[in-house]
């Protein structure tokens, strides 16, 4: 038997770890069909199915588990060896962040950064999946969370706040409501059920049913901008819509969200002068004193 192609084994290990072919394809910068093709070739080679595909993703079959146990560590060793030997171009940095954070907060500020630091290039990866800094060539990430991620540094940038918003068209039809009147109007359900926290803090009760329910914050904001109802918005992510007049703040009151924004990065990024420049600029934009 000829030597097995490392690209097939690498695809198998990444898919097994992530449990999802779409996320694995994104991590490898492949299409899902290209990744699936590699998996089919490997399964044909070993003569057994290696991943069981289901509605929630993929899981290792017994044969797949045995192969994973045998090859995952050597594949990692090869990856680490190549990373250590490979030349690092310090003037090109890769930053991962969720798409809504990119469009709402980072991209509007980028012209200033690039004008101040024309020697640096910045590659943005807009993705919601958790970065595996050990396997992915990413220097840092902007993430919303508790600040507790294993194996990485997380520096606080700023808190997130939630507050009710509606479109000018909605206000024209219903009037701008007083705080106490908000529960009686069409409300849009949010991904985390934050209306319960809002009413607990400022009075009122969540309705028995919402005008519409959303599992994505950006879609929720866009629905409110279309006049569908009142949304409890993440203010940082909704700010471009507020600035453009497509959304209107209904009250000055706001509630601190459970999670905050952080700059997350591995130890390997710290010695890079380019990363230190980017880090200092991000902390400056967030109003945090760099140490």
C-alpha positions as CSV (number, residue, x, y, z in Angstrom):
1,X,0.0,0.0,0.0
2,X,1.4,3.4,-0.9
3,X,1.9,6.0,1.7
4,X,-1.4,7.7,2.8
5,X,-1.8,11.4,1.7
6,X,-1.3,13.7,4.6
7,X,-4.0,16.1,3.3
8,X,-6.6,13.3,3.8
9,X,-5.5,12.5,7.3
10,X,-5.3,16.2,8.2
11,X,-8.9,16.7,7.0
12,X,-10.0,13.7,8.9
13,X,-8.4,14.9,12.2
14,X,-9.8,18.4,11.9
15,X,-13.3,17.1,11.0
16,X,-13.2,14.7,14.0
17,X,-12.2,17.4,16.4
18,X,-14.7,20.0,15.2
19,X,-17.5,17.5,14.7
20,X,-18.8,19.5,11.8
21,X,-17.8,19.4,8.1
22,X,-18.7,23.0,7.4
23,X,-16.5,24.3,10.3
24,X,-13.7,21.9,9.3
25,X,-13.8,23.1,5.7
26,X,-13.7,26.7,6.9
27,X,-10.7,26.0,9.2
28,X,-8.9,24.4,6.2
29,X,-10.0,27.1,3.7
30,X,-11.7,24.4,1.6
31,X,-15.2,24.0,0.2
32,X,-17.3,21.4,2.0
33,X,-17.4,19.3,-1.2
34,X,-13.6,19.3,-1.4
35,X,-13.3,18.2,2.3
36,X,-16.0,15.5,1.7
37,X,-14.0,14.2,-1.3
38,X,-10.9,13.8,0.8
39,X,-12.9,12.0,3.4
40,X,-14.4,9.6,0.8
41,X,-10.9,8.8,-0.5
42,X,-9.6,8.0,2.9
43,X,-12.6,5.9,3.8
44,X,-12.1,4.0,0.5
45,X,-8.5,3.5,1.4
46,X,-9.1,2.0,4.8
47,X,-12.3,0.1,3.7
48,X,-14.4,1.4,6.6
49,X,-16.6,4.5,7.3
50,X,-14.7,6.8,9.6
51,X,-17.3,9.5,10.3
52,X,-21.0,8.9,11.0
53,X,-23.0,11.8,9.6
54,X,-26.0,13.1,11.4
55,X,-28.3,16.2,11.7
56,X,-26.0,17.7,14.3
57,X,-22.7,17.1,12.6
58,X,-20.3,14.1,12.4
59,X,-19.1,11.7,15.0
60,X,-16.3,9.1,14.9
61,X,-17.2,5.5,14.1
62,X,-15.4,2.8,16.1
63,X,-12.9,2.4,13.2
64,X,-12.6,6.2,13.0
65,X,-11.8,6.4,16.7
66,X,-9.0,3.9,16.3
67,X,-7.6,5.8,13.4
68,X,-7.9,9.1,15.2
69,X,-6.1,7.7,18.3
70,X,-3.3,6.5,16.0
71,X,-2.7,9.5,13.8
72,X,-3.9,12.7,15.6
73,X,-0.7,13.1,17.7
74,X,1.7,12.5,14.8
75,X,-0.3,14.9,12.6
76,X,0.0,17.6,15.3
77,X,3.7,17.0,15.6
78,X,4.2,17.5,11.9
79,X,2.1,20.7,12.1
80,X,4.1,22.1,14.9
81,X,7.4,21.2,13.3
82,X,6.4,22.9,10.0
83,X,5.2,26.0,12.0
84,X,8.5,26.3,13.8
85,X,10.5,25.9,10.6
86,X,8.4,28.2,8.5
87,X,9.3,31.8,8.0
88,X,6.9,34.2,9.8
89,X,6.0,37.4,7.9
90,X,5.5,39.9,10.8
91,X,4.0,42.6,8.6
92,X,0.9,40.5,7.8
93,X,-1.4,39.7,10.8
94,X,-4.6,37.6,10.8
95,X,-7.4,38.6,13.0
96,X,-10.6,36.5,13.6
97,X,-13.9,38.1,14.6
98,X,-17.6,37.6,14.2
99,X,-19.0,39.2,11.0
100,X,-21.3,41.6,12.9
101,X,-18.4,42.9,15.0
102,X,-16.3,43.4,11.9
103,X,-18.9,45.5,10.1
104,X,-20.1,47.4,13.2
105,X,-17.0,48.1,15.1
106,X,-13.7,47.2,13.5
107,X,-14.0,48.0,9.8
108,X,-15.2,51.7,10.3
109,X,-12.0,52.2,12.3
110,X,-9.6,50.4,10.0
111,X,-8.8,53.3,7.7
112,X,-7.2,55.2,10.6
113,X,-5.1,52.1,11.5
114,X,-3.9,51.5,8.0
115,X,-3.0,55.2,7.5
116,X,-0.9,55.2,10.7
117,X,0.7,51.8,9.9
118,X,1.0,51.4,6.2
119,X,3.8,48.8,6.7
120,X,1.3,46.4,8.2
121,X,-1.2,44.2,6.4
122,X,-4.3,42.9,8.2
123,X,-6.2,39.8,7.1
124,X,-9.7,39.5,8.6
125,X,-11.4,36.2,9.1
126,X,-15.1,36.8,9.7
127,X,-16.2,33.6,11.5
128,X,-18.3,32.6,14.5
129,X,-16.4,29.4,15.2
130,X,-13.9,29.2,18.1
131,X,-10.4,29.6,16.9
132,X,-7.9,26.8,17.5
133,X,-4.7,28.8,17.7
134,X,-2.7,25.6,17.8
135,X,-3.8,24.6,14.4
136,X,-4.9,27.7,12.6
137,X,-2.6,30.5,11.4
138,X,-4.5,33.2,13.3
139,X,-2.7,35.8,15.4
140,X,-5.6,37.0,17.5
141,X,-9.4,37.1,17.8
142,X,-12.0,39.5,18.9
143,X,-14.6,37.6,20.9
144,X,-17.7,38.2,23.0
145,X,-17.6,36.1,26.1
146,X,-16.7,35.7,29.8
147,X,-13.0,36.3,29.3
148,X,-12.2,32.7,30.3
149,X,-10.8,30.7,27.5
150,X,-8.2,27.9,28.2
151,X,-4.7,28.2,26.9
152,X,-4.9,31.8,25.6
153,X,-4.6,35.3,26.9
154,X,-7.8,37.4,27.0
155,X,-7.7,41.2,27.4
156,X,-10.8,43.1,28.2
157,X,-11.8,45.7,25.6
158,X,-15.3,46.9,26.6
159,X,-18.6,45.9,28.0
160,X,-21.6,45.2,25.9
161,X,-25.0,46.9,26.7
162,X,-28.5,46.1,25.6
163,X,-31.3,48.6,25.1
164,X,-34.6,48.7,23.2
165,X,-34.6,50.1,19.7
166,X,-37.2,50.5,16.9
167,X,-37.3,51.9,13.4
168,X,-38.6,55.4,12.6
169,X,-41.5,53.8,10.7
170,X,-42.5,51.7,13.7
171,X,-42.4,54.9,15.9
172,X,-44.5,56.7,13.3
173,X,-47.1,54.0,13.6
174,X,-47.1,53.4,17.3
175,X,-45.6,56.6,18.8
176,X,-42.3,56.6,20.8
177,X,-43.3,54.6,23.9
178,X,-42.6,55.5,27.4
179,X,-40.6,52.8,29.3
180,X,-43.7,51.4,31.0
181,X,-45.5,51.0,27.6
182,X,-42.9,48.9,25.9
183,X,-44.3,45.5,27.0
184,X,-47.6,46.3,25.4
185,X,-46.1,46.7,21.9
186,X,-44.9,44.1,19.4
187,X,-41.6,42.8,20.6
188,X,-38.9,40.8,18.8
189,X,-37.5,37.8,20.7
190,X,-33.7,37.7,20.9
191,X,-31.3,34.7,20.9
192,X,-30.6,34.7,24.6
193,X,-34.0,35.6,26.0
194,X,-32.7,39.0,27.3
195,X,-36.1,40.5,27.5
196,X,-36.6,38.7,30.8
197,X,-33.5,40.4,32.2
198,X,-34.7,43.7,30.9
199,X,-38.1,43.5,32.5
200,X,-36.6,42.2,35.8
201,X,-34.4,45.3,35.9
202,X,-36.9,48.0,34.7
203,X,-40.3,46.5,35.3
204,X,-42.9,44.8,33.2
205,X,-43.2,41.2,32.0
206,X,-42.3,39.4,28.8
207,X,-45.2,38.7,26.5
208,X,-46.7,35.2,26.1
209,X,-45.5,35.4,22.5
210,X,-43.3,37.7,20.4
211,X,-44.1,39.2,17.1
212,X,-41.2,37.2,15.8
213,X,-38.3,35.2,17.2
214,X,-34.7,35.3,16.1
215,X,-31.6,33.2,16.8
216,X,-29.1,35.6,15.3
217,X,-28.4,39.1,16.7
218,X,-27.6,40.7,13.3
219,X,-30.9,39.4,11.8
220,X,-32.7,40.7,14.9
221,X,-31.3,44.2,14.4
222,X,-32.2,44.2,10.7
223,X,-35.8,43.0,11.4
224,X,-36.2,45.9,13.8
225,X,-34.8,48.3,11.2
226,X,-37.5,47.0,8.8
227,X,-40.2,48.1,11.3
228,X,-41.2,44.6,12.5
229,X,-41.2,45.4,16.2
230,X,-39.0,46.5,19.1
231,X,-35.7,44.7,19.5
232,X,-33.5,44.5,22.6
233,X,-30.3,45.4,20.7
234,X,-26.6,44.9,21.5
235,X,-25.7,48.5,21.3
236,X,-22.2,48.0,19.9
237,X,-23.4,45.9,17.0
238,X,-26.5,48.0,16.4
239,X,-24.6,51.3,16.5
240,X,-24.2,51.7,12.6
241,X,-28.0,51.3,12.2
242,X,-28.5,53.9,15.0
243,X,-26.0,56.3,13.5
244,X,-27.6,56.0,10.1
245,X,-31.1,56.7,11.5
246,X,-32.5,53.3,10.7
247,X,-32.9,52.5,14.4
248,X,-33.8,54.8,17.2
249,X,-33.0,54.3,20.9
250,X,-36.3,54.3,22.8
251,X,-34.8,55.1,26.2
252,X,-31.5,56.2,27.8
253,X,-31.7,53.2,30.1
254,X,-29.5,50.2,29.2
255,X,-28.6,46.9,30.8
256,X,-25.1,45.5,31.0
257,X,-24.9,42.3,29.0
258,X,-23.7,39.0,30.5
259,X,-20.7,38.9,28.2
260,X,-18.1,41.6,27.2
261,X,-15.7,42.1,24.3
262,X,-12.2,40.7,24.5
263,X,-9.0,40.5,22.5
264,X,-7.9,36.9,22.6
265,X,-4.5,35.6,21.5
266,X,-1.9,32.8,22.1
267,X,1.4,33.3,23.7
268,X,3.2,32.9,20.4
269,X,1.8,36.2,19.2
270,X,3.3,38.3,22.0
271,X,6.9,38.6,20.6
272,X,5.7,39.8,17.2
273,X,6.2,43.6,16.8
274,X,3.3,43.8,14.4
275,X,1.0,42.2,16.8
276,X,2.0,44.6,19.6
277,X,1.2,47.5,17.3
278,X,-2.2,46.0,16.5
279,X,-2.8,45.2,20.2
280,X,-2.0,48.7,21.3
281,X,-4.2,50.2,18.7
282,X,-7.2,48.0,19.5
283,X,-6.8,48.8,23.2
284,X,-6.6,52.5,22.4
285,X,-9.8,52.2,20.3
286,X,-11.5,50.5,23.2
287,X,-10.4,53.1,25.6
288,X,-8.2,50.7,27.6
289,X,-4.6,51.7,28.7
290,X,-2.2,49.2,27.2
291,X,0.3,47.7,29.6
